[in-house]
Amino acid sequence: MSEENQTFQAAARPSGKRQATGAQTTVAKKPAREKETNELSTRNPLVFIKQVVDELRKVIWPTGRQMVTYSIIVILFLIAMIALVWGVDTLAGLGVRSVLGK
């Protein structure tokens, strides 16, 4: 048996990203330019609302079918958790009653 195990070798695992010969490092030579923010613009409620709307446009909203599927999954999970808590509570109550003799 041990001889059979020694004949099989594990597949080589990738050690990382390969670089072409003479390739430079991936570190940027100059840092990315930071945005200049005005302190007044960060406290302006209208700018905040505009930013919220811009971010909401980037969201990939689920389809109606996905919403129904996710809702059913959540409801089934909720029912399972309610049953679990009810079962543990009932067993704990029976245990306390048997110990206290009431």
N, C-alpha and C positions, 0 to 999 in steps of 0.2 A: 504494500500500500504506500509506504513512504517513498518508494522509487517512482511510483506513478505520479505522486504529488509534486515531485521535484522536476519532472519533465515538463509540466505545464507552467508557463510563466505568465504573470499578469500583463495585460496590455499597458503600453507606455502611456503615462498621463501627460497631458500638455503642461509645459512648465511656464507658459506665459506668452505674451505677444512677441512675435518675431519681428525683427527689424532688418531692413536691408543693410547691406554692408556700407559702412560709412554714414549711416543715418544719424542725424542729430537727435538729441534728447527731445522729449515732448514738452519740455518746460518753455514757456513763452519768454522771449527776450525782454519785452516790456509789458508791464501789467496793463490789464484792460482799463480803459478810461472809466472812472466812476462818474455817475450822474451827479450833476450839481443840483441840489435841491434847495429851494428857498424855504425857509422856516415857515413863512406865511402860507405857502401852498400846501404844506403838510397838515396844517390845522384848519384848512378851509373845508367846510362841510360839502360844498358843491363839488370840489375836486374829489373828495372822498366818494361821493355818490357816482361820479363819472367813472372812477376807478373800479367801483363795485360792478357797475354795468358792463364795463370792458371785460372784467374777469368772468362775469356770468356768460358773456358771449363766447368765451373760450371753452366752456363746459360742454362735454359731449353728453347730451341728455338721453336717458334710456327711452326706448320705444314703449308703446302701450303694452305690447306683449311681454316685454321684460318687466315692466312695472307689475303686471298681474302675476307673473311667475315669482318675482321677489316678494310680493305681498303674501302670496300663498305660503311660501317658505317661512316667512317671518311668523305668520299665524300658526303654522304647524309647530314651529319651534316653541312658540309661546305656550301652546297647549301642552307640549311635552314637558316644559319647565313647570307649568302649573301642576301637572300630574305628579312630577317628581317631588315638588315641595309638599303637596298634599299627602303623598305617601310617607315621606319622612316625618311630617308633623303627626300623622295618624299613628305611626309606629312609636314615635317618641311619647305621645300621649298614652298609648296602651302600656308602654314600659313604665311610665311614671305612675299610672294607676295601679299596676301590679306591684310595684315596690311600696307604694304608700298604702295599699290595701283599700282604696276607696272605690 
